[in-house]
Amino acid sequence: MSVLKSVAGLGAALVLAFPAAAEPREDAEYIAEALFGDVVVQEMFGALGEMMVPLMMGEMQRNGIVLTESGSRTLSEMLLNSMMKELGSSVTEMYADIYEEVLAPGDLAAYRVFLETPSGRAIAKAQPQIVFQANLLGEQLGMDVALIAMDDIEADIRAGNWPNGTSAAVKDELRELFAE
């Protein structure tokens, strides 16, 4: 066994035998900040603005307010910027609560010790890129699944497979929508 592996094994054994002196809450907050700090929160919720534009435009139109797409985008950006001020600390606090609830104090301490190592810091540093890639891939996956679901819905409408209690008016409305 190499000296490096022996030292690493001894370090792991010490972590398990003598957890970090920090309180579990401090460990949970450290972990949450390392993995879900401001940069990660911006990646996680940055795409929210793109999803908000059509939703906001539709809601405003239902209430008789018509904005241009540019106006709606600007309003969405302003809203998201305002939300991000509070969101970062709230998300980090939420994850700290979850870590503290789910993990035992010794596990929190060991996880924190790991995140303080070069490998742990590298993983934490890669978190924004991981979240960004997950958002991109998740968006594509969602689109792919939605297209399949739309085909399934169209087939169900043609076959007359309706949820129990669907009114004739709703059936006509959806038949017309999918006939286009």
TAPEFEN-V976382 format. One record per residue. RES is the residue in one small letter. PHI is phi in radians with two decimals (* if undefined). PSI is psi as a letter, one per 40 degrees, with the letter a starting at -180 (* if undefined). BURIAL is I if it has 24 or more other ideal C-beta (glycine too) atoms within 12 Angstrom, else O. Layout:
BEGIN
res,phi,psi,burial
RES,PHI,PSI,BURIAL
RES,PHI,PSI,BURIAL
END
This chain:
BEGIN
res,phi,psi,burial
m,*,h,O
s,-1.26,i,O
v,-1.08,d,O
l,-1.06,d,O
k,-1.15,d,O
s,-1.12,d,O
v,-1.14,d,O
a,-1.10,d,O
g,-1.11,d,O
l,-1.10,d,O
g,-1.07,d,O
a,-1.13,d,O
a,-1.12,d,O
l,-1.14,d,O
v,-1.07,d,I
l,-1.25,d,O
a,-1.36,d,O
f,-2.26,g,O
p,-0.99,i,O
a,-0.94,i,I
a,-1.29,e,O
a,-1.16,i,O
e,-1.19,i,O
p,-0.93,d,I
r,-1.10,d,O
e,-1.10,d,O
d,-1.11,d,I
a,-1.07,d,I
e,-1.16,d,I
y,-1.08,d,I
i,-1.08,d,I
a,-1.07,d,I
e,-1.19,d,I
a,-1.14,d,I
l,-1.72,d,I
f,-2.36,f,I
g,-1.32,a,I
d,-0.97,d,I
v,-1.11,d,I
v,-1.17,d,I
v,-1.07,d,I
q,-1.09,d,I
e,-1.19,d,I
m,-1.12,d,I
f,-1.88,e,I
g,-1.09,d,I
a,-1.23,e,O
l,-1.02,d,I
g,-1.04,d,I
e,-1.12,d,O
m,-1.32,d,O
m,-1.26,d,I
v,-0.97,d,I
p,-1.12,d,O
l,-1.13,d,O
m,-1.14,d,I
m,-1.07,d,O
g,-1.11,d,O
e,-1.14,d,O
m,-1.14,d,O
q,-1.08,d,O
r,-1.10,d,O
n,-1.72,e,O
g,1.42,e,O
i,-1.82,h,O
v,-2.06,h,O
l,-2.02,i,O
t,-1.20,i,O
e,-1.06,d,O
s,-1.10,d,O
g,-1.10,d,O
s,-1.16,d,I
r,-1.08,d,O
t,-1.11,d,O
l,-1.07,d,I
s,-1.10,d,I
e,-1.10,d,O
m,-1.11,d,O
l,-1.09,d,O
l,-1.12,d,I
n,-1.04,d,O
s,-1.13,d,O
m,-1.13,d,O
m,-1.11,d,I
k,-1.02,d,O
e,-1.61,d,O
l,-1.07,d,I
g,-0.94,d,I
s,-1.19,d,O
s,-1.16,d,O
v,-1.16,d,I
t,-1.06,d,I
e,-1.11,d,O
m,-1.05,d,O
y,-1.16,d,I
a,-1.06,d,I
d,-1.04,d,O
i,-1.14,d,O
y,-1.03,d,I
e,-1.14,d,I
e,-1.33,d,O
v,-1.54,d,O
l,-1.76,i,I
a,-1.22,i,O
p,-0.91,d,O
g,-1.14,d,O
d,-1.20,d,O
l,-1.04,d,I
a,-1.09,d,I
a,-1.14,d,I
y,-1.11,d,I
r,-1.09,d,I
v,-1.02,d,I
f,-1.05,d,I
l,-1.13,e,I
e,-1.49,e,O
t,-1.45,i,O
p,-1.00,d,O
s,-1.14,d,O
g,-1.10,d,O
r,-1.12,d,O
a,-1.13,d,O
i,-1.15,d,O
a,-1.09,d,I
k,-1.15,d,O
a,-1.38,e,O
q,-0.95,d,I
p,-1.03,d,I
q,-1.17,d,O
i,-1.09,d,O
v,-1.12,d,I
f,-1.05,d,O
q,-1.09,d,O
a,-1.10,d,O
n,-1.09,d,I
l,-1.09,d,O
l,-1.17,d,O
g,-1.15,d,O
e,-1.11,d,O
q,-1.14,d,O
l,-1.06,d,O
g,-1.06,d,O
m,-1.13,d,O
d,-1.06,d,O
v,-1.17,d,O
a,-1.10,d,O
l,-1.12,d,O
i,-1.12,d,O
a,-1.09,d,O
m,-1.12,d,O
d,-1.09,d,O
d,-1.11,d,O
i,-1.11,d,O
e,-1.04,d,O
a,-1.14,d,O
d,-1.11,d,O
i,-1.12,d,I
r,-1.08,d,O
a,-1.48,e,O
g,1.33,f,O
n,-1.54,g,O
w,-1.91,i,O
p,-1.07,i,O
n,-0.93,h,O
g,1.51,e,O
t,-1.19,h,O
s,-1.28,i,O
a,-1.08,d,O
a,-1.11,d,O
v,-1.19,d,O
k,-1.03,d,O
d,-1.08,d,O
e,-1.05,d,O
l,-1.29,d,I
r,-1.05,d,O
e,-1.14,d,O
l,-1.06,d,O
f,-1.49,e,O
a,-1.41,e,O
e,-1.30,*,O
END
